Amino acid sequence: MSGRRNERHVRCCAGRFAYDFSQRSLNTLADRLIDQKQLPEARRMLELNIQEHPEAWDPVNTLAHVLESLGEKDLAIAQYRRVLELFPTYTPAKRRLEVLTGKTP
């Protein structure tokens, strides 16, 4: 375990198979799904990551991008606002909100 406060490792084991539900692993899987243009699947993986790691801002930001790509503007705006609650100085989220809403957050 890395000791990082935001990195909670959860392992489920069944025989010789183990599943890693750490924030990093879920992010990596979501990124691969995005690269493969499997946005609905990436969305579900990011929602799981946020559920497992509610203090993490980066999966929320990625989810906002995915929602925007899926044409779900209002949900994307809500996620960008959530990013700024978790990481108030994150400029890219502020910029996306400005573009999507037409005003400064």
ZIZI-V995298 format. One record per run of one state. SS is the DSSP state (@ for helix, = for strand, . for the rest). FROM is the first residue (numbers start at 1). TO is the last residue. Records with the same first field share a line. If there is no record, write none. Layout:
SS=FROM-TO / FROM-TO
This chain:
.=1-10 / 15-16 / 21-22 / 36-38 / 53-57 / 70-72 / 87-90 / 102-105
==11-14 / 17-20
@=23-35 / 39-52 / 58-69 / 73-86 / 91-101
